[in-house]
Amino acid sequence: MLYSTTSPADKRAAFRKDIASGRLLHFPGAFNPLSAKLIDDKGFDGVYISGAVIAADLGLPDIGLTTLTEVASRAQQISRMTDLPSLVDADTGFGEPMNVARTVQTLEDAGVAGLHIEDQVNPKRCGHLDGKAVVDTDTALKRIRAATDARRDPNLLIMARTDVRAIDGLDAAVDRAKRLVDAGADAIFPEAMATLEEFEAVRAAVDVPVLANMTEFGKSELFTATQLESVGINIVIHPVSLLRLAMGAAERGLDTLREEGSLQSEVAGMQTRARLYELLDYEAYNAFDTTLYNFTL
């Protein structure tokens, strides 16, 4: 009932243990707190909170327009609804090293288990768009050092994302990944890898966990969990998938309403009221105090 009874500290400790286990962790992207509850209910390992999804939810493109306050607010809303660890996209840290430090502590207070900081210039853009630019190596390393120095819970996972592959090629991405690990990154997120072999090259180059981003309509092929596990990937995210599924269904439903004047033909594909009430745990609220909550399900 209400929020998770598992503390953020316990979620972080569990995440650290799981990501060191050697098995592939699945983190679907939650587009709101309710979808995070569904991810938990379906037995996944964690919840991913995408910056692109937060921007889209606000009706904005993913070009660095969202603020730390907006991201931290949504991260808290999602993280507190599930016992699963959450990993949040912190973009470039919303500024220079001191801003990065504040970002880390703000997101730590929001209850996330981990976050990633990327090496794009400010303002950033979606990692699968052309025309990206990255900062020099020294600036990228300063961001990660600031992030690791700022955390108060040592189990908060600081992941470094590098977008350099799309600009200077795989060798540059591998080199930067190594430097980011030396600067203190707990894990590496190599964005927009073109092939499975490229993921394998990054995996072989560093001794920390590696994340694979399986986003539809992007630069990377949608590799299966078996394929990713075969090259040693530790965590896979599907950042925008649930939003795309939901918006696709919503658009089809609106088209049906316009064309048919009713949604009767769409009802079979809808989540039922009973299933929604099950996810929201109406029964627990009803049992909490029957003098206050005395509805009948």
TALIN-V911796 format. One record per pair of residues at least 24 apart in sequence whose ideal C-beta (glycine too) atoms are under 10 Angstrom apart, sorted by the first residue. I is the first residue (numbers start at 0). J is the second residue. If there is no record, write none. Layout:
i=I j=J
i=I j=J
This chain:
i=0 j=279
i=0 j=280
i=0 j=281
i=0 j=282
i=0 j=283
i=0 j=284
i=0 j=285
i=0 j=286
i=0 j=287
i=1 j=79
i=1 j=80
i=1 j=280
i=1 j=283
i=1 j=284
i=1 j=287
i=2 j=32
i=2 j=75
i=2 j=76
i=2 j=78
i=2 j=79
i=2 j=80
i=2 j=81
i=2 j=82
i=2 j=110
i=3 j=35
i=3 j=36
i=3 j=39
i=3 j=78
i=3 j=79
i=3 j=80
i=3 j=81
i=3 j=82
i=3 j=83
i=3 j=110
i=4 j=82
i=5 j=79
i=5 j=81
i=5 j=82
i=5 j=83
i=5 j=84
i=5 j=110
i=6 j=110
i=7 j=75
i=7 j=78
i=7 j=79
i=7 j=84
i=7 j=85
i=7 j=107
i=7 j=108
i=7 j=109
i=7 j=110
i=7 j=111
i=7 j=112
i=7 j=152
i=7 j=154
i=7 j=155
i=8 j=110
i=8 j=112
i=8 j=152
i=8 j=154
i=8 j=155
i=9 j=82
i=9 j=84
i=9 j=112
i=9 j=154
i=10 j=45
i=10 j=78
i=10 j=81
i=10 j=82
i=10 j=83
i=10 j=84
i=10 j=85
i=10 j=110
i=10 j=111
i=10 j=112
i=10 j=113
i=10 j=154
i=11 j=84
i=11 j=85
i=11 j=107
i=11 j=110
i=11 j=111
i=11 j=112
i=11 j=113
i=11 j=150
i=11 j=152
i=11 j=153
i=11 j=154
i=11 j=155
i=11 j=156
i=12 j=84
i=12 j=112
i=12 j=152
i=12 j=153
i=12 j=154
i=13 j=44
i=13 j=45
i=13 j=82
i=13 j=83
i=13 j=84
i=13 j=112
i=13 j=154
i=14 j=44
i=14 j=45
i=14 j=83
i=14 j=84
i=14 j=85
i=14 j=86
i=14 j=111
i=14 j=112
i=14 j=113
i=14 j=154
i=14 j=155
i=14 j=156
i=14 j=234
i=15 j=84
i=15 j=112
i=15 j=113
i=15 j=153
i=15 j=154
i=15 j=155
i=15 j=156
i=15 j=185
i=15 j=208
i=16 j=154
i=17 j=44
i=17 j=45
i=17 j=84
i=17 j=112
i=17 j=208
i=17 j=233
i=17 j=234
i=18 j=44
i=18 j=45
i=18 j=84
i=18 j=86
i=18 j=112
i=18 j=113
i=18 j=156
i=18 j=158
i=18 j=185
i=18 j=186
i=18 j=207
i=18 j=208
i=18 j=210
i=18 j=233
i=18 j=234
i=19 j=207
i=19 j=208
i=19 j=233
i=20 j=44
i=20 j=233
i=21 j=208
i=21 j=228
i=21 j=231
i=21 j=233
i=22 j=228
i=22 j=233
i=22 j=234
i=23 j=211
i=23 j=224
i=23 j=225
i=23 j=227
i=23 j=228
i=23 j=229
i=23 j=231
i=23 j=232
i=23 j=233
i=23 j=234
i=23 j=235
i=24 j=84
i=24 j=86
i=24 j=208
i=24 j=210
i=24 j=232
i=24 j=233
i=24 j=234
i=24 j=235
i=24 j=236
i=25 j=213
i=25 j=224
i=25 j=227
i=25 j=234
i=25 j=235
i=25 j=236
i=25 j=237
i=26 j=83
i=26 j=84
i=26 j=85
i=26 j=86
i=26 j=113
i=26 j=210
i=26 j=234
i=26 j=235
i=26 j=236
i=26 j=237
i=26 j=238
i=27 j=213
i=27 j=235
i=27 j=236
i=27 j=237
i=27 j=238
i=27 j=240
i=27 j=241
i=28 j=52
i=28 j=77
i=28 j=86
i=28 j=88
i=28 j=214
i=28 j=236
i=28 j=237
i=28 j=238
i=28 j=239
i=28 j=240
i=28 j=241
i=28 j=242
i=28 j=243
i=29 j=73
i=29 j=76
i=29 j=77
i=29 j=78
i=29 j=80
i=29 j=81
i=29 j=83
i=29 j=85
i=29 j=238
i=29 j=241
i=29 j=242
i=30 j=55
i=30 j=56
i=30 j=73
i=30 j=77
i=30 j=238
i=30 j=239
i=30 j=240
i=30 j=241
i=30 j=242
i=30 j=243
i=30 j=244
i=30 j=245
i=30 j=246
i=31 j=56
i=31 j=73
i=31 j=76
i=31 j=77
i=31 j=80
i=31 j=241
i=31 j=242
i=31 j=245
i=32 j=73
i=32 j=75
i=32 j=76
i=32 j=77
i=32 j=78
i=32 j=79
i=32 j=80
i=32 j=81
i=33 j=77
i=33 j=80
i=33 j=270
i=33 j=275
i=33 j=278
i=33 j=279
i=34 j=77
i=34 j=80
i=34 j=241
i=34 j=242
i=34 j=244
i=34 j=245
i=34 j=278
i=35 j=76
i=35 j=77
i=35 j=78
i=35 j=79
i=35 j=80
i=35 j=81
i=35 j=83
i=35 j=85
i=35 j=241
i=36 j=77
i=36 j=80
i=36 j=81
i=36 j=83
i=36 j=278
i=36 j=279
i=36 j=280
i=37 j=81
i=37 j=241
i=37 j=270
i=37 j=274
i=37 j=278
i=38 j=77
i=38 j=81
i=38 j=83
i=38 j=85
i=38 j=237
i=38 j=241
i=39 j=80
i=39 j=81
i=39 j=82
i=39 j=83
i=39 j=278
i=40 j=81
i=40 j=274
i=40 j=277
i=40 j=278
i=42 j=83
i=43 j=81
i=43 j=83
i=43 j=237
i=44 j=83
i=44 j=84
i=44 j=234
i=44 j=235
i=45 j=81
i=45 j=83
i=45 j=84
i=45 j=85
i=45 j=86
i=45 j=112
i=45 j=113
i=45 j=234
i=45 j=236
i=46 j=74
i=46 j=77
i=46 j=78
i=46 j=80
i=46 j=81
i=46 j=83
i=46 j=84
i=46 j=85
i=46 j=86
i=46 j=87
i=46 j=111
i=46 j=112
i=46 j=236
i=47 j=77
i=47 j=85
i=47 j=86
i=47 j=87
i=47 j=88
i=47 j=113
i=47 j=115
i=47 j=210
i=47 j=212
i=47 j=234
i=47 j=235
i=47 j=236
i=47 j=237
i=47 j=238
i=47 j=239
i=47 j=240
i=47 j=241
i=48 j=73
i=48 j=74
i=48 j=75
i=48 j=76
i=48 j=77
i=48 j=78
i=48 j=85
i=48 j=86
i=48 j=87
i=48 j=88
i=48 j=89
i=48 j=106
i=48 j=109
i=48 j=111
i=48 j=114
i=48 j=236
i=48 j=238
i=49 j=73
i=49 j=86
i=49 j=87
i=49 j=88
i=49 j=212
i=49 j=214
i=49 j=236
i=49 j=237
i=49 j=238
i=49 j=239
i=49 j=240
i=49 j=241
i=49 j=242
i=50 j=87
i=50 j=88
i=50 j=89
i=50 j=90
i=50 j=91
i=50 j=115
i=50 j=117
i=50 j=123
i=50 j=125
i=50 j=126
i=50 j=238
i=51 j=88
i=51 j=90
i=51 j=124
i=51 j=125
i=51 j=126
i=51 j=127
i=51 j=214
i=51 j=238
i=51 j=239
i=51 j=242
i=52 j=88
i=52 j=238
i=52 j=239
i=52 j=240
i=52 j=241
i=52 j=242
i=52 j=243
i=53 j=77
i=53 j=87
i=53 j=88
i=53 j=90
i=54 j=88
i=54 j=90
i=54 j=125
i=55 j=239
i=55 j=242
i=55 j=243
i=55 j=246
i=56 j=242
i=60 j=124
i=60 j=125
i=60 j=128
i=61 j=88
i=61 j=90
i=61 j=123
i=61 j=124
i=61 j=125
i=61 j=126
i=61 j=127
i=61 j=128
i=61 j=239
i=62 j=122
i=62 j=123
i=62 j=124
i=62 j=125
i=62 j=128
i=63 j=90
i=63 j=91
i=63 j=93
i=63 j=119
i=63 j=120
i=63 j=121
i=63 j=122
i=63 j=123
i=63 j=124
i=63 j=125
i=64 j=122
i=65 j=90
i=65 j=93
i=65 j=122
i=66 j=93
i=67 j=92
i=67 j=93
i=67 j=94
i=67 j=98
i=67 j=101
i=67 j=102
i=67 j=105
i=67 j=106
i=68 j=93
i=68 j=105
i=70 j=102
i=70 j=105
i=70 j=106
i=70 j=109
i=70 j=114
i=71 j=102
i=71 j=105
i=71 j=106
i=71 j=107
i=71 j=108
i=71 j=109
i=71 j=110
i=71 j=111
i=72 j=105
i=72 j=109
i=73 j=109
i=74 j=105
i=74 j=106
i=74 j=108
i=74 j=109
i=74 j=110
i=74 j=111
i=74 j=114
i=75 j=105
i=75 j=106
i=75 j=108
i=75 j=109
i=75 j=110
i=75 j=111
i=76 j=109
i=76 j=110
i=77 j=109
i=77 j=110
i=77 j=111
i=78 j=106
i=78 j=109
i=78 j=110
i=78 j=111
i=78 j=112
i=79 j=109
i=79 j=110
i=83 j=112
i=84 j=110
i=84 j=111
i=84 j=112
i=84 j=113
i=84 j=154
i=84 j=156
i=85 j=109
i=85 j=110
i=85 j=111
i=85 j=112
i=85 j=113
i=85 j=114
i=86 j=111
i=86 j=112
i=86 j=113
i=86 j=114
i=86 j=115
i=86 j=156
i=86 j=158
i=86 j=186
i=86 j=188
i=86 j=210
i=86 j=234
i=86 j=236
i=86 j=238
i=87 j=111
i=87 j=112
i=87 j=113
i=87 j=114
i=87 j=115
i=87 j=158
i=88 j=114
i=88 j=115
i=88 j=116
i=88 j=117
i=88 j=126
i=88 j=158
i=88 j=160
i=88 j=188
i=88 j=236
i=88 j=238
i=89 j=113
i=89 j=114
i=89 j=115
i=89 j=116
i=89 j=117
i=89 j=142
i=89 j=146
i=89 j=157
i=89 j=158
i=89 j=160
i=90 j=114
i=90 j=115
i=90 j=116
i=90 j=117
i=90 j=119
i=90 j=121
i=90 j=122
i=90 j=123
i=90 j=160
i=91 j=116
i=91 j=117
i=91 j=118
i=91 j=119
i=91 j=120
i=91 j=121
i=91 j=122
i=91 j=123
i=91 j=133
i=91 j=134
i=91 j=138
i=91 j=139
i=91 j=142
i=91 j=160
i=92 j=116
i=92 j=117
i=92 j=121
i=92 j=142
i=92 j=143
i=92 j=145
i=92 j=146
i=92 j=149
i=93 j=121
i=93 j=122
i=93 j=123
i=94 j=121
i=94 j=142
i=95 j=121
i=95 j=138
i=95 j=141
i=95 j=142
i=95 j=145
i=96 j=138
i=96 j=141
i=96 j=142
i=96 j=143
i=96 j=144
i=96 j=145
i=96 j=146
i=96 j=148
i=96 j=149
i=97 j=145
i=97 j=149
i=98 j=142
i=98 j=145
i=99 j=141
i=99 j=142
i=99 j=143
i=99 j=144
i=99 j=145
i=99 j=146
i=99 j=147
i=99 j=148
i=99 j=149
i=99 j=157
i=100 j=142
i=100 j=144
i=100 j=145
i=100 j=146
i=100 j=147
i=100 j=148
i=100 j=149
i=100 j=150
i=101 j=145
i=101 j=149
i=102 j=142
i=102 j=145
i=102 j=146
i=102 j=149
i=103 j=145
i=103 j=146
i=103 j=147
i=103 j=148
i=103 j=149
i=103 j=150
i=103 j=151
i=103 j=155
i=103 j=157
i=104 j=146
i=104 j=149
i=104 j=150
i=104 j=151
i=104 j=155
i=105 j=149
i=106 j=146
i=106 j=150
i=106 j=155
i=107 j=149
i=107 j=150
i=107 j=151
i=107 j=152
i=107 j=155
i=108 j=151
i=111 j=155
i=111 j=156
i=112 j=152
i=112 j=154
i=112 j=155
i=112 j=156
i=113 j=154
i=113 j=155
i=113 j=156
i=113 j=157
i=113 j=158
i=113 j=185
i=113 j=186
i=113 j=210
i=113 j=234
i=114 j=146
i=114 j=150
i=114 j=155
i=114 j=156
i=114 j=157
i=114 j=158
i=115 j=146
i=115 j=156
i=115 j=157
i=115 j=158
i=115 j=159
i=115 j=160
i=115 j=184
i=115 j=185
i=115 j=186
i=115 j=187
i=115 j=188
i=115 j=190
i=115 j=210
i=115 j=236
i=116 j=142
i=116 j=143
i=116 j=145
i=116 j=146
i=116 j=147
i=116 j=157
i=116 j=158
i=116 j=159
i=116 j=160
i=116 j=179
i=116 j=184
i=116 j=188
i=117 j=142
i=117 j=158
i=117 j=159
i=117 j=160
i=117 j=161
i=117 j=162
i=117 j=188
i=117 j=190
i=118 j=142
i=118 j=143
i=118 j=159
i=118 j=160
i=118 j=161
i=118 j=162
i=118 j=163
i=118 j=175
i=118 j=179
i=118 j=190
i=119 j=160
i=119 j=161
i=119 j=162
i=119 j=163
i=119 j=166
i=119 j=190
i=120 j=162
i=123 j=162
i=124 j=162
i=125 j=190
i=125 j=191
i=125 j=214
i=125 j=217
i=125 j=239
i=126 j=160
i=126 j=161
i=126 j=162
i=126 j=164
i=126 j=165
i=126 j=188
i=126 j=190
i=126 j=191
i=126 j=212
i=126 j=214
i=126 j=217
i=126 j=218
i=126 j=219
i=126 j=238
i=127 j=162
i=127 j=165
i=127 j=190
i=127 j=191
i=127 j=212
i=127 j=214
i=127 j=215
i=127 j=216
i=127 j=217
i=127 j=218
i=127 j=219
i=128 j=165
i=128 j=191
i=128 j=217
i=128 j=218
i=129 j=165
i=129 j=218
i=130 j=165
i=130 j=166
i=131 j=162
i=131 j=163
i=131 j=164
i=131 j=165
i=131 j=166
i=131 j=190
i=131 j=191
i=132 j=162
i=132 j=166
i=133 j=161
i=133 j=162
i=133 j=163
i=133 j=164
i=133 j=165
i=133 j=166
i=133 j=167
i=133 j=171
i=133 j=172
i=133 j=175
i=134 j=162
i=134 j=163
i=136 j=161
i=136 j=163
i=136 j=171
i=136 j=174
i=136 j=175
i=136 j=178
i=136 j=179
i=136 j=182
i=137 j=178
i=139 j=163
i=139 j=175
i=139 j=178
i=139 j=179
i=139 j=182
i=139 j=184
i=140 j=175
i=140 j=178
i=140 j=179
i=140 j=181
i=140 j=182
i=140 j=183
i=140 j=184
i=141 j=182
i=142 j=179
i=142 j=182
i=142 j=184
i=143 j=178
i=143 j=179
i=143 j=180
i=143 j=181
i=143 j=182
i=143 j=183
i=143 j=184
i=143 j=185
i=144 j=179
i=144 j=182
i=144 j=183
i=144 j=184
i=145 j=182
i=145 j=183
i=146 j=182
i=146 j=183
i=146 j=184
i=146 j=185
i=147 j=182
i=147 j=183
i=147 j=184
i=147 j=185
i=148 j=183
i=150 j=185
i=153 j=185
i=154 j=185
i=155 j=185
i=156 j=184
i=156 j=185
i=156 j=186
i=156 j=207
i=156 j=208
i=156 j=234
i=157 j=182
i=157 j=183
i=157 j=184
i=157 j=185
i=157 j=186
i=158 j=184
i=158 j=185
i=158 j=186
i=158 j=187
i=158 j=188
i=158 j=207
i=158 j=208
i=158 j=209
i=158 j=210
i=158 j=234
i=159 j=183
i=159 j=184
i=159 j=185
i=159 j=186
i=159 j=187
i=159 j=188
i=159 j=189
i=159 j=205
i=159 j=207
i=160 j=184
i=160 j=186
i=160 j=187
i=160 j=188
i=160 j=189
i=160 j=190
i=160 j=210
i=160 j=212
i=161 j=187
i=161 j=188
i=161 j=189
i=161 j=190
i=161 j=191
i=161 j=201
i=162 j=188
i=162 j=189
i=162 j=190
i=162 j=191
i=163 j=189
i=163 j=190
i=163 j=191
i=164 j=189
i=164 j=190
i=164 j=191
i=164 j=192
i=164 j=193
i=164 j=197
i=164 j=201
i=164 j=218
i=165 j=190
i=165 j=191
i=165 j=192
i=165 j=193
i=165 j=218
i=166 j=191
i=168 j=193
i=168 j=197
i=169 j=193
i=169 j=194
i=169 j=196
i=169 j=197
i=169 j=200
i=169 j=201
i=170 j=200
i=172 j=197
i=172 j=200
i=172 j=201
i=172 j=204
i=173 j=197
i=173 j=200
i=173 j=201
i=173 j=203
i=173 j=204
i=173 j=205
i=174 j=204
i=176 j=200
i=176 j=201
i=176 j=202
i=176 j=204
i=176 j=205
i=176 j=207
i=176 j=209
i=177 j=201
i=177 j=204
i=177 j=205
i=177 j=206
i=179 j=205
i=179 j=207
i=180 j=204
i=180 j=205
i=180 j=206
i=180 j=207
i=181 j=205
i=184 j=208
i=186 j=210
i=186 j=233
i=186 j=234
i=187 j=233
i=188 j=212
i=188 j=234
i=188 j=236
i=189 j=219
i=190 j=214
i=190 j=217
i=190 j=218
i=190 j=219
i=191 j=217
i=191 j=218
i=191 j=219
i=192 j=218
i=192 j=219
i=192 j=220
i=192 j=222
i=193 j=218
i=193 j=219
i=193 j=220
i=194 j=219
i=194 j=220
i=194 j=222
i=195 j=219
i=195 j=220
i=195 j=222
i=195 j=223
i=195 j=226
i=195 j=227
i=195 j=229
i=195 j=230
i=195 j=232
i=196 j=230
i=197 j=230
i=198 j=222
i=198 j=226
i=198 j=227
i=198 j=230
i=198 j=231
i=198 j=232
i=199 j=227
i=199 j=229
i=199 j=230
i=199 j=231
i=199 j=232
i=200 j=230
i=201 j=230
i=201 j=231
i=201 j=232
i=202 j=227
i=202 j=230
i=202 j=231
i=202 j=232
i=202 j=233
i=203 j=230
i=203 j=231
i=207 j=233
i=208 j=232
i=208 j=233
i=208 j=234
i=209 j=233
i=209 j=234
i=210 j=234
i=210 j=235
i=210 j=236
i=211 j=235
i=211 j=236
i=212 j=236
i=212 j=237
i=212 j=238
i=212 j=239
i=213 j=237
i=213 j=238
i=213 j=240
i=214 j=238
i=214 j=239
i=214 j=240
i=214 j=243
i=215 j=239
i=215 j=240
i=215 j=243
i=215 j=244
i=216 j=243
i=272 j=296
